[in-house]
């Protein structure tokens, strides 16, 4: 995994490893941008961004789209200027052990119920938009400090909601 941390460049021209030497990195692997839960995650992170960054943690997104498309989605969710990595081949996802979801993980009953809640009740849109990435790819969140994974959250279902602030707090001094 160290190789991948030193090889993949972010949108600011630094690797995750380089950023993690100066401060913890909350590395958020997104599902495709057409996903209700991806939109929900972006909205939640936008709400918590100032709280997380005030603790000295840098947020970095990994997505499967091209940079231009990603930047439009970030801007739409009040995350303009977000640091991100484009990984259309899901190489970075695989290096972090993030797998393709099963039918149950992606479309099971509980996922549908949460999809209705996130889509209708919380306003993130119901159903799947354009895929803009691999619709089967599962998301995850990792906290990297000095090139080492210090904490992680691997989604069991596409609809899971990690506690981003709690994850980030693991490396706050």
Secondary structure, DSSP 8 states (H G I E B T S, - for coil): -HHHHHH-B-TTS-BHHHHHHHS-EEEEE---TT-HHHHHHHHHHHHHHHHHHHTT-EEEEEESS-HHHHHHHHHHTT-TT-EEEE-TT-HHHHHTT--B--HHHHHSHHHHHHHHIIIIISSS-SS----SS-TTB--EEEEEETTEEEEEEE-SSTT----HHHHHGGG--
